[in-house]
Amino acid sequence: MSQFLSEQMAKLQAAPWKSTIKGIRRGIERETLRIKPDGRLSQSDHPYALGSALTHPLITTDFSESLLEFITPAQSDIETTIAQLTDIHRFSMRQLGDERLGSGSMPCFIEHQDEIRLAYYGTSNVGRMKTLYRKGLKNRYGSMMQAISGVHFNFSLPEEFWLGYQQSLGNTEPLQDFISAQYLGLIRNYKRYVWLIVYLFGASPAMCKSFLQGRQSKYPFQNLGKGSLYLPYATSLRMSDLGYTNSAQSALNVSYNNLPDYIKGLQQAISTPSAEYQSIGVKVDGEYQQLNANILQIENEFYSTIRPKRTTQSGERPTCALAKRGVEYIEVRALDVNPFTAVGITAEQMRFLDLFLLYCLLEQSPLMSADEQNLVDNNLRKVVTDGRRINLELLDGAHPRLMQDWAEEIFAALMPLAHCFDEVHGGDSYQAVLKQFYLGLLDPAQTFSGKVLNQLIAAQQDNSSVSLNLSESYRQQLLKGDYQFYSEAEFLQMTKTSLSEQRAIEQKDTISFDDYLKQYFIEDPAQLCEAEKAKS
């Protein structure tokens, strides 16, 4: 443990505001495919009984019409969040007839990407724009990687924590500027150490052969069952360049050193034309192919393992929200769906993430050069494809070190934090979580990916068969259980309200879709954000 971190932990332990960590707020966004009993993607519309994907507060779709996304509101109690997430799954499952929900990150067999229907959000301009954005993604990257599911973990510390922490550091800048800078420091450290999250929680060491579809692969895949490929030491193929990443964006070098630089980097990407995407065309023979031909169509196209976030107002761009009001929370995006639970993530994982993210905040976080960004990205790639290999080496700056030794060091630093969390919350659940996941360091077979692969190899079954069996098991489990937080009546009311809100949005449109897009993109985003920031 560094001297700096030791001092910060000692301050936290003695601080009268230590109890404010009980106010940490968390939210989950879980993606899952609707699949038929045979494992194929559902080709049906988003179920009417689930309400409007455009306006429902808890249930929407991601890239495709079959890719559901379940969203929990920010809560400070982990068990409440799990109860909410379980209820959303339970209600949805009861509306799906004989369809199942995918149990893991990697989908079953997909014969052709045209099986993956683009998500539809109605006839309003904002709804049409959301669908067109997805069409642009399909034309740029193909739809196969967009069928992959993940879990996003939203995390924020309460204002009372920030007030105490700022005072302890003797910092006198405006509070929101301090908060934004600290979140960016957390993000830099997260990128340095995210390989540990992927090592422990990566759960996609195998995938269906259909994902290659004639593409050449540089990886020494081995065959499994009727139609699966795997890498013996892989942790998360979802996070590899075969999965939900975009290697073309690696040249962007968006900086996380401060908020203005981060915003500037994204705004430059959404304003700069791309020769490759210009060849696709924007409107061809009267039909839109993408929102624009820039490096990024909009900010959401930027793929990253973590994002600084601010809740946006209606029609507001994410970068403008950050420029005006600073960072509100962070979104952790490196989590595979946990296939060992019906809802894709456990309370134990959430507690570990609490510890890990607070560690990233309290540890010293030097500015990150483009060279260091490349280095930490390379470390992550090694763990993604080779993480369970004994004596795997990563680079700590210019120095190679065993991943195992480095992980042991981080776990040792997390233990005092676990004591602190348990003092505040009561009990020993945070210390228990460290002990539980520490087993994955002692034995790589105890990691999520190790358990998945051992199960596949022992049964000599392909990934799709095991996933489908789990999906059916979770279907039965969800259909039989009772609601824990919401009620059936509340869900039915949310469905009704969301459909009504979508109709209202559609009726309010007064301009054509062409004009709507022109208005949205007419101004330079950097100038627009500066103007809006000045107004506020």
C-alpha positions in Angstrom: 0.0 0.0 0.0 1.4 3.4 -0.9 2.1 6.0 1.7 -0.5 8.3 0.2 -3.2 5.7 0.3 -2.3 4.8 3.8 -2.7 8.4 4.9 -6.0 8.8 3.1 -7.4 5.6 4.7 -6.3 6.7 8.1 -8.0 10.1 7.6 -11.2 8.3 6.5 -11.1 5.9 9.5 -10.8 8.8 12.0 -13.1 11.3 10.1 -16.5 12.2 11.7 -17.9 12.0 8.1 -16.9 8.4 7.7 -20.5 7.3 8.0 -21.3 9.2 4.8 -20.1 6.2 2.8 -23.4 4.6 3.8 -25.0 7.1 1.4 -23.2 5.7 -1.7 -25.8 5.3 -4.4 -25.8 2.6 -7.0 -27.9 1.7 -10.0 -27.8 -1.2 -12.4 -28.4 -1.4 -16.1 -28.7 -5.1 -17.2 -28.9 -6.1 -20.8 -30.5 -9.5 -21.8 -31.7 -10.9 -25.1 -35.2 -12.2 -25.6 -34.7 -15.7 -27.1 -37.0 -18.5 -28.4 -37.1 -21.9 -26.7 -34.6 -23.2 -29.2 -32.1 -20.4 -28.4 -32.6 -18.3 -31.5 -33.2 -14.6 -31.2 -36.8 -13.5 -30.8 -38.0 -11.8 -34.0 -41.2 -10.3 -32.4 -41.7 -6.7 -31.6 -40.9 -5.3 -28.1 -43.8 -6.6 -26.1 -46.7 -4.1 -25.7 -47.2 -5.3 -22.1 -43.7 -4.0 -21.3 -44.7 -0.5 -22.3 -42.8 2.0 -24.4 -39.1 1.4 -24.8 -38.8 5.2 -25.4 -40.3 6.3 -22.1 -40.5 3.5 -19.6 -38.3 4.3 -16.6 -37.2 0.7 -15.9 -37.6 -1.3 -19.1 -36.2 -0.3 -22.5 -34.2 -1.8 -25.3 -30.6 -1.3 -26.3 -29.3 -1.9 -29.8 -31.9 -4.4 -31.0 -35.6 -5.0 -30.6 -34.8 -8.2 -28.8 -32.1 -6.8 -26.5 -33.9 -5.7 -23.3 -32.3 -3.3 -20.9 -33.5 -3.3 -17.2 -32.7 -0.2 -15.2 -32.9 0.3 -11.5 -33.1 3.8 -10.0 -30.2 5.0 -7.9 -30.4 3.6 -4.4 -28.2 3.6 -1.3 -29.2 0.1 -0.1 -27.7 -2.8 -2.1 -30.4 -5.3 -1.1 -33.1 -2.8 -2.3 -31.4 -2.5 -5.7 -31.2 -6.3 -6.0 -34.9 -6.6 -5.1 -35.9 -3.9 -7.7 -33.8 -5.6 -10.4 -35.3 -9.0 -9.5 -38.9 -7.6 -9.7 -38.2 -6.0 -13.1 -37.0 -9.4 -14.4 -40.0 -11.2 -12.8 -42.6 -8.8 -14.3 -40.9 -9.0 -17.7 -40.6 -12.7 -17.7 -44.4 -13.0 -17.0 -45.1 -11.0 -20.2 -42.9 -12.9 -22.6 -45.0 -16.1 -23.2 -42.6 -18.9 -24.0 -39.6 -16.6 -24.6 -36.6 -16.8 -22.3 -34.0 -14.2 -21.2 -30.4 -14.8 -22.2 -28.4 -16.0 -19.2 -24.9 -14.7 -20.2 -23.1 -12.1 -22.2 -22.5 -14.0 -25.4 -25.7 -14.9 -27.4 -26.6 -18.3 -28.9 -26.3 -19.1 -32.6 -27.0 -16.3 -35.0 -27.0 -17.3 -38.6 -26.8 -13.8 -40.1 -26.7 -10.3 -38.6 -30.0 -9.5 -40.3 -31.7 -11.6 -37.7 -30.8 -8.8 -35.3 -33.7 -6.3 -35.7 -32.9 -2.7 -34.9 -34.7 -1.3 -31.9 -37.9 0.7 -32.7 -39.0 3.6 -30.6 -42.1 4.9 -32.4 -42.7 7.6 -35.0 -41.5 10.7 -33.1 -38.4 12.5 -34.2 -36.5 11.5 -31.1 -37.6 7.9 -31.5 -36.6 7.8 -35.1 -33.3 9.3 -34.3 -32.6 6.6 -31.7 -33.3 3.9 -34.3 -31.2 5.7 -37.0 -28.3 5.9 -34.6 -28.5 2.1 -34.3 -28.7 1.7 -38.1 -25.5 3.8 -38.2 -23.8 1.4 -35.7 -24.9 -1.6 -37.9 -23.5 0.0 -41.0 -20.2 1.0 -39.3 -19.4 -2.1 -37.2 -22.0 -4.8 -38.1 -24.7 -6.0 -35.8 -23.1 -9.1 -34.3 -21.2 -7.3 -31.6 -24.3 -5.4 -30.7 -26.0 -8.7 -29.7 -23.6 -9.1 -26.8 -25.1 -8.3 -23.4 -23.4 -6.6 -20.4 -24.1 -5.0 -17.0 -23.4 -1.4 -16.2 -22.9 -0.3 -12.6 -23.6 3.3 -11.8 -21.9 4.7 -8.7 -21.9 8.0 -6.8 -20.8 9.3 -3.5 -23.1 11.6 -1.5 -22.4 15.3 -1.2 -21.7 14.9 2.6 -18.8 12.7 1.7 -17.4 15.2 -0.7 -17.6 18.1 1.7 -15.7 16.1 4.3 -13.2 14.7 1.9 -12.5 18.1 0.3 -11.9 19.6 3.8 -9.5 16.8 4.7 -7.4 17.5 1.6 -7.4 21.3 2.3 -9.0 21.9 -1.1 -10.7 25.3 -1.6 -12.0 25.2 -5.2 -15.8 25.2 -5.9 -17.3 21.9 -4.6 -18.5 20.7 -8.0 -15.1 21.3 -9.6 -13.5 19.3 -6.9 -16.0 16.5 -7.3 -15.5 16.3 -11.1 -11.7 16.3 -10.7 -11.9 13.5 -8.1 -14.2 11.4 -10.2 -11.7 11.8 -13.1 -8.9 10.7 -10.8 -11.0 7.7 -9.8 -11.5 6.9 -13.5 -7.8 7.0 -14.3 -7.0 4.6 -11.5 -9.9 2.4 -12.6 -8.4 2.2 -16.1 -5.1 1.2 -14.5 -6.6 -1.6 -12.4 -9.7 -2.7 -14.3 -7.9 -5.9 -15.4 -8.7 -7.1 -11.8 -12.4 -6.7 -12.3 -12.3 -8.5 -15.6 -10.1 -11.3 -14.1 -12.6 -11.9 -11.3 -15.9 -11.2 -13.0 -15.3 -11.9 -16.7 -17.6 -14.8 -17.6 -17.3 -15.3 -21.3 -14.3 -17.5 -22.1 -16.3 -19.2 -24.9 -18.5 -18.1 -27.8 -20.5 -19.4 -30.7 -18.6 -20.0 -33.9 -21.2 -17.8 -35.7 -19.4 -14.8 -34.2 -16.5 -15.2 -36.5 -18.6 -15.7 -39.7 -15.7 -16.1 -42.0 -13.5 -13.6 -40.2 -9.9 -14.5 -39.6 -8.9 -14.6 -36.0 -5.5 -14.2 -34.5 -6.4 -16.2 -31.5 -5.7 -19.9 -31.1 -9.3 -21.0 -30.5 -10.2 -24.5 -29.5 -13.4 -26.3 -30.4 -16.0 -27.2 -27.9 -19.3 -29.1 -28.4 -21.1 -28.7 -31.6 -20.4 -25.1 -32.3 -18.4 -23.2 -29.7 -14.9 -21.8 -29.6 -12.9 -21.0 -26.5 -9.5 -19.8 -25.3 -8.2 -21.9 -22.4 -7.2 -18.9 -20.2 -9.7 -16.3 -21.4 -11.8 -14.3 -19.0 -14.1 -12.1 -21.2 -14.3 -12.5 -24.9 -17.0 -9.9 -24.7 -14.3 -7.4 -23.9 -12.0 -8.6 -26.6 -11.7 -7.1 -30.1 -14.2 -9.8 -31.2 -16.7 -8.5 -28.8 -18.1 -5.2 -27.6 -15.1 -3.0 -28.3 -14.2 -0.8 -31.3 -10.5 -0.9 -32.1 -11.0 2.0 -34.6 -11.7 4.3 -31.7 -8.4 3.6 -30.0 -6.7 6.3 -32.0 -9.0 8.9 -30.4 -7.0 9.1 -27.2 -9.8 10.8 -25.3 -8.1 12.3 -22.2 -9.3 11.6 -18.6 -6.9 14.1 -17.1 -9.5 16.8 -16.5 -13.1 17.4 -17.4 -12.6 20.1 -20.1 -10.1 17.8 -21.9 -12.4 14.9 -21.8 -15.3 16.9 -23.1 -13.1 18.5 -25.8 -11.9 15.0 -27.0 -15.4 13.7 -27.4 -16.7 16.9 -29.0 -13.8 16.7 -31.5 -14.8 13.1 -32.4 -18.4 14.0 -32.9 -17.5 17.0 -35.1 -14.7 15.5 -37.3 -15.6 13.8 -40.6 -14.4 10.3 -41.1 -13.4 9.2 -44.7 -14.4 5.6 -43.9 -17.9 6.6 -42.7 -18.3 9.1 -45.5 -18.1 6.2 -47.9 -21.3 4.8 -46.4 -23.1 8.0 -47.0 -25.6 9.7 -44.8 -28.7 9.9 -46.9 -28.6 7.5 -49.8 -31.4 7.4 -52.4 -33.6 9.2 -49.9 -33.0 6.9 -47.0 -30.8 7.7 -44.0 -27.9 5.3 -43.3 -26.5 7.0 -40.3 -26.9 10.2 -38.3 -23.8 11.7 -39.8 -20.4 10.7 -41.2 -18.3 11.9 -38.3 -15.9 9.7 -36.3 -18.6 9.4 -33.7 -22.3 10.0 -34.6 -23.0 11.0 -31.0 -21.2 10.7 -27.6 -22.8 7.3 -26.8 -20.9 5.7 -29.6 -17.6 6.1 -27.7 -16.9 2.7 -26.2 -15.1 2.8 -22.9 -14.8 0.6 -19.8 -16.0 3.5 -17.7 -17.7 6.9 -18.2 -18.2 10.1 -16.2 -21.9 10.9 -16.3 -24.4 13.7 -15.6 -28.1 13.2 -15.9 -29.3 15.0 -19.0 -32.3 17.1 -19.6 -34.7 16.6 -22.5 -32.8 17.1 -25.8 -29.5 17.9 -24.0 -26.2 16.4 -25.2 -24.2 14.4 -22.6 -21.1 16.5 -23.1 -23.1 19.7 -22.6 -24.6 18.4 -19.4 -21.1 17.6 -18.1 -19.8 21.1 -19.2 -22.7 22.9 -17.4 -23.1 20.9 -14.2 -20.0 18.6 -13.9 -19.7 14.9 -13.1 -22.6 13.5 -11.1 -21.7 9.8 -11.1 -19.6 7.2 -12.9 -20.8 4.3 -15.1 -18.7 1.1 -14.9 -19.0 -0.8 -18.1 -16.6 -3.7 -17.9 -18.9 -6.2 -16.4 -20.0 -9.4 -18.1 -23.4 -10.7 -17.3 -23.0 -13.0 -14.3 -24.5 -16.3 -15.5 -24.7 -17.7 -12.0 -27.7 -15.5 -11.1 -31.0 -14.8 -12.8 -30.5 -11.1 -12.7 -26.9 -10.8 -14.0 -25.2 -9.4 -11.0 -25.0 -10.2 -7.2 -25.0 -8.1 -4.1 -21.5 -9.5 -3.4 -20.2 -8.1 -6.7 -21.7 -4.7 -5.9 -19.9 -4.7 -2.5 -16.6 -5.6 -4.1 -17.1 -2.7 -6.6 -17.8 -0.3 -3.7 -14.4 -1.2 -2.2 -12.6 -1.2 -5.5 -14.0 2.2 -6.6 -13.3 3.8 -3.3 -9.7 2.4 -3.5 -9.4 4.0 -7.0 -10.6 7.3 -5.5 -8.3 7.4 -2.4 -5.2 6.2 -4.1 -2.9 8.8 -5.8 -3.9 9.2 -9.4 -1.3 10.8 -11.6 -2.3 12.3 -14.9 -2.4 9.7 -17.7 -0.4 10.2 -20.9 -1.5 8.7 -24.3 1.4 6.2 -23.9 0.1 5.1 -20.5 -3.4 4.8 -21.9 -2.0 2.4 -24.5 -0.1 0.5 -21.8 -3.2 0.0 -19.5 -5.3 -1.0 -22.6 -2.6 -3.6 -23.4 -2.8 -5.0 -19.8 -6.5 -5.3 -20.1 -6.3 -7.1 -23.4 -3.8 -9.6 -21.9 -6.2 -10.4 -19.0 -9.2 -10.6 -21.4 -7.7 -13.4 -23.5 -5.1 -14.9 -21.2 -6.0 -13.8 -17.6 -6.1 -17.2 -16.0 -2.6 -18.3 -17.3 -0.2 -19.0 -14.4 2.6 -16.4 -14.1 1.0 -13.9 -16.5 2.9 -10.7 -16.5 1.5 -7.2 -16.8 3.3 -3.8 -17.1 3.3 -1.5 -14.1 4.7 1.5 -15.8 7.9 0.3 -17.5 8.3 -2.6 -15.1 6.8 -6.1 -15.7 5.2 -7.8 -12.7 3.2 -10.9 -12.0 -0.5 -10.2 -12.2 -1.0 -12.4 -9.2 1.4 -10.4 -7.0 -0.2 -7.1 -8.2 -3.7 -8.4 -7.4 -2.6 -9.6 -4.0 -1.3 -6.0 -3.3 -4.7 -4.5 -4.3 -6.6 -7.0 -2.1 -4.4 -6.1 0.9 -5.2 -2.4 0.3 -8.9 -3.2 0.1 -9.1 -5.0 3.5 -8.9 -1.8 5.7 -11.6 -0.3 3.5 -13.7 -3.5 4.1 -13.3 -3.0 7.9 -14.4 0.6 7.5 -17.5 -0.3 5.4 -18.5 -3.0 7.9 -18.2 -0.6 10.8 -20.5 1.8 9.1 -23.0 -0.8 7.9 -22.7 -3.3 10.7 -21.9 -6.9 10.2 -19.0 -8.3 8.2 -20.4 -8.6 4.7 -17.6 -6.5 3.0 -14.8 -8.5 4.6 -16.7 -11.7 3.6 -16.8 -10.5 0.0 -13.0 -10.0 0.0 -12.5 -13.5 1.3 -14.9 -14.9 -1.2 -13.3 -13.4 -4.3 -9.8 -13.8 -2.9 -10.3 -17.5 -3.7 -10.1 -16.6 -7.4 -6.6 -15.3 -6.9 -5.5 -18.5 -5.1 -7.2 -20.7 -7.8 -8.1 -19.3 -11.3 -10.7 -22.0 -11.6 -12.7 -20.2 -8.9 -13.2 -17.1 -11.1 -16.4 -16.7 -13.0 -14.7 -17.6 -16.3 -12.9 -20.6 -14.7 -16.2 -21.9 -13.4 -18.0 -21.4 -16.8 -15.2 -23.1 -18.8 -14.9 -26.0 -16.4 -18.6 -26.6 -16.6 -18.5 -26.5 -20.4 -15.5 -28.8 -20.7 -16.8 -31.3 -18.1 -20.1 -31.6 -19.9 -18.6 -31.4 -23.4 -21.4 -29.1 -24.3 -21.2 -25.9 -26.4 -21.8 -22.5 -24.9 -25.3 -22.1 -26.4 -26.6 -25.4 -24.8 -25.5 -24.5 -21.3 -26.7 -20.9 -21.6 -30.1 -22.1 -22.8 -30.5 -24.5 -20.0 -29.7 -21.8 -17.5 -32.2 -19.5 -19.2 -34.9 -22.1 -18.7 -34.0 -22.6 -15.1 -34.1 -18.9 -14.4 -37.4 -18.6 -16.3 -39.0 -21.1 -13.9 -37.4 -19.4 -10.9 -38.7 -16.0 -11.9 -42.2 -17.2 -12.8 -42.7 -18.8 -9.4 -41.4 -16.1 -7.1 -43.2 -13.1 -5.5 -42.5 -9.4 -5.9 -40.1 -8.0 -3.3 -40.2 -4.2 -3.9 -42.7 -3.3 -6.6 -46.2 -4.6 -7.2 -47.9 -5.9 -10.2 -50.2 -2.9 -10.1 -47.2 -0.5 -10.2 -45.7 -2.3 -13.2 -49.0 -2.2 -15.0 -49.3 1.6 -14.3 -45.8 2.2 -15.6 -46.6 0.4 -18.8 -49.8 2.4 -19.3 -48.1 5.7 -18.4 -45.1 5.1 -20.7 -47.3 4.3 -23.7 -49.3 7.5 -23.1 -46.1 9.5 -22.8 -44.8 8.1 -26.1 -48.1 9.1 -27.8 -47.8 12.6 -26.4 -44.2 13.0 -27.7 -45.3 11.9 -31.1 -48.2 14.3 -31.2 -46.0 17.2 -30.1 -43.7 17.0 -33.1 -44.1 20.0 -35.4 -41.1 19.7 -37.7 -39.9 17.1 -40.2 -37.3 14.5 -39.3 -34.9 16.2 -41.7 -35.3 19.5 -39.9 -35.1 17.8 -36.5 -31.7 16.4 -37.4 -30.5 19.6 -38.8 -31.5 21.4 -35.6 -29.8 18.8 -33.5 -26.5 18.9 -35.4 -26.6 22.5 -36.7 -24.3 24.1 -34.1 -20.7 23.2 -33.3 -21.0 21.2 -30.0 -18.1 23.0 -28.3 -19.6 26.4 -29.0 -23.1 25.2 -28.0 -21.9 23.8 -24.6 -19.9 27.0 -23.9 -23.0 29.1 -24.7 -25.3 26.9 -22.5 -22.7 26.9 -19.7 -22.6 30.7 -19.8 -26.4 30.8 -19.6 -26.4 28.6 -16.5 
